[in-house]
């Protein structure tokens, strides 16, 4: 019974952590470009919003007065709320879709593996 459990756990871990680079013979996936003008206009507007956010981020805010800082904060909030309403990801909020494990989670997984084996 222990051999079967060990074999299944090993197989699971190998399949879980196998990198995509090992499959070099697979053809790359190509994404077709959208031909509609609505998507182009929306992406142009999104690009303009992101560019404006980057301009504000690069600004030297220490030289501005309190009222100018308040106006900039309101503008940043408005841009971010527009992007959130449109379903666009801001540069600062994008996380690139990864799996994050805490140290406690890793310890629990290791303890479960030890107990099962």
MOHU-V302956 format. One line per field, one symbol per residue. ss: DSSP state (H for helix, E for strand, L for the rest). phi: phi as a letter, one per 30 degrees, with the letter a starting at -180 (. if undefined). A space follows every 50 residues. Layout:
ss: ???
phi: ???
//
This chain:
ss: LHHHHHHHHHHHHHHHLLLHHHLLLLLLLLLLLLLLHHHHHHHHHHHHHH HHHHHHHHLLHHHLLHHHHHHHHHHHHHHHHHHHHHLLLLLLLLLLLLLL LLHHHHHHHHHHHHHHL
phi: .dddddddddddddddcdddddcddddddccdddcddddddddddddddd ddddddddedddddddddddddddddddddddddddiccdddcdcihccc cdddddddddddddddc
//
